[in-house]
């Protein structure tokens, strides 16, 4: 990261850290759910399918949040929309700590989904417009690595809280910590400025016209194929990670601390994979980078789940599992941003990235449902491999966009 970071302006650096912090805290809030699933099942007396539905609802509403958040950024400005979305998911996660029924938790997880889906769309496009083209893939890949930071923080907090608190109280403590992202709003408000493009011509367009602009014939192909890409990327990740902690504990019979150690290897690898994907993407192009990581994901997931491995072998294989699963999401912000013109860029990025959540919302539920018939491991493996295959198909249908120059981007580097 050092070379491109040293070349960056003060505004570029501030934007990078605001986006990095927002995405890390997003991950903290979202990943705590997967870690709390066993406790939630016990607390509310629900099945694995019911627990999967909580994750599915979050993803489903995240899709609409992303589309809406991107359009809000196009219409009213990236920074203003970013503040609103951060506050939404932080407050919703905090409120989850006080849910007394399964239905209440379901509603709050839906609101959380709206917030974090919108936050990513606003932050990713803001970064894409501020960072110079030759470093766009590296910068946005590094921002995506923040997910590993938040994921790791969630695992550490989970291990700590569940070790020293009763399970029926521990999950509430975890969700209460989700209020932390609200503090980021102060930094966003003081340190960032709107790209001139984001507050100029688009402000005159009706909001509904902004929302529907991505279906104009000039960009319709990008929208449809980008949506397929999003389904595969999010479906694979959701199928793999939602029940992975449960798989390690119930199938591999690891303790909370033991499973946390295995997850730590995957999370560190995820961080490395995001950064590596950004550099590879700027070097060889968006399409070749995604195709490589998608194919590697399929192979690694199938081995990890279906090959009879010892615990030691699973620990070693956890690194390539995390590394390759990172490369796809790390490439999405730069690729999707480069597919759209200025007036609908935020809307397009938010839709493509998050539309996949509408369909991928079914994957955690399907894993939970199939696990009752074929076992948890095979259910995870089949769903994840199928989803990553969709990414391979989609990327072959998209154009190469590396190095695209955005309108008025240079004006933001003062």
C-alpha positions, 0 to 999 in steps of 0.5 A, a space after each residue: 500500500 505504501 507507494 500509492 499511499 505516499 503519492 496520495 493527497 491529503 483529501 485522498 488519504 482522509 477519504 481512504 481512512 473514512 471509507 476503511 473505518 466505515 467498512 471495518 465497523 460495518 463488518 464488526 456489526 454484521 459478522 457478530 451475527 454469525 458468531 452469535 448464531 448458536 446463542 440466538 438459537 438457544 435464546 429464542 428456541 429457533 431452528 437453524 433455518 430460522 437463524 439463517 432467515 435472520 441473515 437472509 433478511 439482512 442481506 435482502 434489505 441490504 440490496 435495497 439499501 445499496 440501491 437507495 444509498 447509491 441514488 441518495 449519493 448521486 442526488 444529494 452528495 456522497 458525504 451527506 449520504 455516508 453520514 446518514 447510512 453509518 448512523 442507520 446501521 449503527 443504531 439498528 445493531 445497537 437496538 438488536 441488543 434489546 430484542 425480546 422476541 424473534 420477530 423484533 430481532 428480524 425487524 431490526 436486522 432488516 433495518 441494519 441491512 438497509 444501513 450497511 448496504 447503503 453505506 458501502 455504496 456511498 463509500 465505494 463511489 466516493 473513493 472511486 471518484 477521489 482516488 486517481 485511476 492508476 491507483 483505484 484498484 489498489 486503494 479500493 482493494 485495500 478498503 475492502 480489506 477493512 472487512 477483515 479488520 472488522 471481522 477479526 475484531 468481531 471474533 476477538 470480541 466474541 471469544 472474550 464476551 462468550 468466555 466471561 459472560 453467560 451465552 444468554 447475555 453475551 450476544 446482547 453485549 456483542 450487539 450493543 457494541 455495534 453502536 461504535 460506528 456512530 463515532 465515525 460520523 464526526 470524522 466524516 463530517 469534518 474531514 471529507 468534502 464532496 466531489 464536485 461531480 456529486 453535487 452538480 448536474 445530478 442535483 437537478 434530476 428527479 430522485 426516481 429518475 436517478 433510481 431508474 437511470 441504470 435501466 437505460 439502454 446505454 447501461 442496461 447490459 452492465 446492470 444485468 451482468 453486474 447484478 449476476 456478478 453480485 449474486 455470485 459474489 454475495 451468495 458464495 460469501 454468505 453461504 460460506 461465512 454465515 454458518 462457518 463458525 457453527 460448522 467448526 463448533 458442531 461438525 468439527 467439535 471445536 471450542 469457542 476459542 478453538 474455532 476462533 483461532 481457525 477463523 483468525 487464520 481465514 480472516 488474516 488471509 482475507 485481509 491479504 487477499 483483498 490487498 493482493 487483488 487490488 494490486 493484481 487488478 491494476 496490473 493485469 486488469 479487472 476481468 483476469 483478476 476476478 476470473 482467477 480468484 473465482 476459479 480458485 475459490 471454487 476449488 478451495 471451498 470444495 476441498 475444505 468442505 468435502 475432503 476428509 482433513 485433519 484439524 491441522 490440515 484444515 488450519 493450513 487450508 484456511 489461509 487459501 480459503 480466506 485469501 481467494 474468497 477476498 479477491 472477488 469482493 475486493 475487485 467489485 468497487 473499482 469494476 462497477 464504478 468504471 461501468 457507469 457514467 457520472 449521473 448514475 454511478 452511485 446508483 449503478 454501483 449500489 445496485 450491482 453490488 447489492 442486487 446480489 443480496 436479493 437473491 443471495 439472501 436465500 443462500 444462508 436459509 438454503 444452507 440451514 435448510 439443506 443441512 437438515 437433509 445432507 449435513 451442514 458441511 455439504 450444504 455449505 460446499 454446494 451452495 458456495 461452489 455454485 455461487 462462485 461459478 456465477 461470478 465466472 460466467 458474469 466476468 466473461 460478459 463484462 468489458 475491461 475497464 482498468 484505467 478509466 478516467 472519471 469526469 472532474 475527478 482531478 478537481 477533487 485532489 486539491 
